[in-house]
Amino acid sequence: MSLVTRFAPSPTGFLHLGHAFSALTAFGAAQAAGGVFLLRIEDLDQGRCRPAFETAIFEDLAWLGLSWSLPVTRQSEHLARYASALKRFAELGLVYRCFKSRRSLSAEAANAPHGPGEAFTGAPLPEAEECARLAEGQAFAWRLSIAACQAFLGPRWERLSFEADGTRVTAKPGVLGDAILGRKDFPASYHLASVMDDAAQGVTDVIRGEDLREAAHLHALLHALLELPSPRYRHHRLILGPDGRRLAKRDQAGTLRALRDAGATPEGLRRLLGL
């Protein structure tokens, strides 16, 4: 099978140097292997996504000299597919409703004996309490229960693995805790949607930043639960700003649009990025 990879930005802001490095790395890998490079628009965050940012993604990538296979997939077009998977997980008892807010979780983590940064794990509420909260219309997130998944998979749990950077890695799905797969009024999170989309598009190689290395452990579990083929993973270095921190879309001075307006060229950017 020929190599198929993708670049999957979210239209919540203008692309910056970090995006350019990731897109050029994936595009270069596809070209070197005589494979296919896909563009996917991950527009699940309807509150922050804007048509203008999506248009800018196309313009910036074309300016860099990239081309991609058509049609371009948008995650907002496949909500029913994600909802079906989430419903199946609920029927199997693999997800539960979590009514904790981000603020309450942050407060709990800061005051917990293990200290902040520990992955969250929980459990379903007693039926009566859950029904009462639902009757009140309280918001909730659907969390994947690591404990339930381990029981469901049985001996297969110990055999979960994936290929990353040329090495076979034993999966440790609990590294991210009970991850969110959806919410009360929305059927998917990044984890569920990206795993399902990669499989649907025949992606063989997921090339993304080092900051998503741990996500591959959870994604290996989702592949097993959904009975989907697992791609190979490659994790590239992150592009940092002058302050040594990872670039973010809010840093307007580092956007490709701003650099282009300042006279930058695609060739100059490639040299700057070490490509």
N, C-alpha and C positions, 0 to 999 in steps of 0.2 A: 504494500500500500504506500502511495506517495505521501510525503509529509504534508500535513495540513495544519496551519497555525492561524492565530488571529490576534487582532488588537481590539480591545473592548472598552472604549472610554465611556464615561457618563457625561451627558451634556449639561453639566451643572456649573460650568465655567469654561474659560479659555484654556487650551492645552499649553503646557509649559515644557521646559527642557527635559524633565523626567519622562513626560509622555513621549516626546520625540525620541528619546533614547530607547524606550520600550518598543515603540512602533518600528523604528529602524532596525532594531535587533531581531524582532520577529520577521520583518519583511526580508532582511538579509538571509536569515536561516531558510526561509521558503525558497528564495532565489537560488541559494547555493545547492539546495537539494532538488531543484526542479519541481518544487511543490506548489502549494496553493496558499495564498495569503488572504484572509478574510477580515472584514471590518464588521464589528457588531456594536450597535448602540445600546448601552445598558441604561435604559431610561426608566428604571423602576421608581426612582424618587421623583414623583410627580410634583411635589411641592417646590423642588429646586431646578428641575429640568426646564430648559427653554429652547424653543426652535432656533433662536439666534445662535446659541452655543453649538447646536448640532450642525448648522450651516458652517460655522467657523471650523468645526472639526474636519469637515470635507475640504474646506479651503486650505487649512494648514497642512494637512497630509498631502494634498496635491502639490502644494508649494515645496514640500520636502522631496517630492519626486516619487511618492508612493502611488501604487495602483492596487486595486483589490478586486476580487471576484464579486459579481452581482448575482442576486440582489443583496442589499444590505439588510441584515436582520435587526429588528428592534424588539427588545424584550416586552414592551407594552403590547405587542401583537400576540403574545403567547400566554397571557394570564390564565386562560382556561386550562392549559396544559400543566402549569404549576399547581393550580388549585386541585386538579385531579390527583396529583401526587401527594399533596398535603392531606387531602381527604383520605387517601389510602393509608398513609402513616397514622392518621387518627383512628381509623378502623382497626389497625393492628396494635394500637396502644403504644406506639413509638414516640408520640408527641403528647405534650400536655399544655394546658393553658397556664401561663404565668402572668399574674396581675401586677407584678412589681414594676415600678417606673424606673427609668434610668437614674433619676435622682436618688430614689431609695436604695437602689443597688449600689450606687457610688458611696452613699453614706455607710451602708453595711460593710462594704469592702474596706473603707478607711478605718473602721472601728473593730474589724475582725482580728483575732489573734494572729492569723497568718499574714496579715498586712494586705495592702492594696495590690492588685494585679493578679490575684488568684482567680482562676476560671470559675464561673458560677455553675453550681449544680443545684437542682431543686427536685420537686415532686409535685404531683397533682394535689390540689386542695381536697379536703373532704367534700363529698358530693353535695351536701346541703349548703356549705359555704360557697362552693363554686356556683351553684344554681342561684343563690341569692345575689352574688356579684353580677352574674349574667342578667338577672332580672333588673338590676339597677343600671344596666348598660355600660358597665365599666370596661375600659380598654384592656386588652391583654395581648400577649405575644404567644405564638406557638413555638415551644422549645422542644428540640429533639432530646429525648431522654437517653443519655449514654448507658445508664443501667439497663433500661428496657431493651436497647439495641443489642447489648452484650448477651442478654438472656435469649433474645430472638435468634441471633446468629449462632449461638452455641459454639461448637468447635471451630467454626469458620472465623470467629472473632480473632483467634490467635494467628490466623493465616492472612489477615488483612495486610496488604503491602502495596507499594507503588514505586515507580521508577522516578528518581529525581537526580538530575545532573549526572546521569550515567551510572547511578548506584541504586540497587534494590533496597528500599527502606521499609522496615517494619512499621506499620501504621500504629499510631497511638491516638485514636480518635478523641480521647478525653482531654487532649491538650487545650482545647478551646472551651471545655465544659459543655453544658447543655446549650448549644448554639440556637439562636433564633432562626426559624425557617419561614415564618410568616407572621402576620398580625391579624387582629380581629377583622379588619376590613380590607386586608390586602394579602394575596395568596403566596407571596414569595419574598425571600431575602436574597442577598447577593449569592450566598452559598448554594441554595437550592436552584436558583435560576441559572447560574453560570455552569453548574454541573450538568443540568439537563440540556442547556443550549450547546455546550461543547459536544455532547453525545449526538444531539440531533443534527449538528452541522458536520459531523465526522472529523472533529479536530483530533489529530494524533499527538500533537506537541503543544502544550500550554507553556508559553514563554512569558514570564511576568517577574515582577520585582521581588527582591529578597524579603520584603516585608510581608509577603504572602506565603512564605515557606511553611509556616505552621498550618495554614489553611488546607494544605494538601492532605494532612492527616484526616481531617474531617471529611474532605471530599472523597477520599478512598472509602470511607464508611458509606457515604451516600451512593457511590457507585455500586457497592455491594447490595445495599437495600433496594435500589432501583433496578438492579440487574443490568447495569450499563457498563460498556467497556471503559477501562481506565486509560487515560492518555499518559504520555511521558511528560514530566515537568522539567523545566529549566528555569532557574532563578538567577536573574542578573543583578548586578550591583545597582544601588540607588544613586541618583544624582542629587547632590546636596547643594544647598545655597551657601552664601558667604559665611553664614553663622553656623555652618556645620549641620544644619537640620534639613530633613527631607523637604523638598519643594512642595508647595501646596497651591491650589488654584487661587487662593486669596492673595498670593504674592504677585501682583499685577506686573511688576517690572520684569519678571522672568517668563512671561507668557511669550509664545512664539509670535503672536501678533505684535506685541510691543518690540520684540527683538527685530522683527522684519521692518517695522516702521523706523527703527533706529539704524537701518542699513545692513542688517545681517543677511548673509546668503546661506542657502542650504549647505554648500560646501564648507563654509566657515563653521557652521553649527556642527557638522560631522567631525571636523577637526577638534573643535572645542570639547566634544563628547568622547573623543578618543576612538572614533570610528574611521 
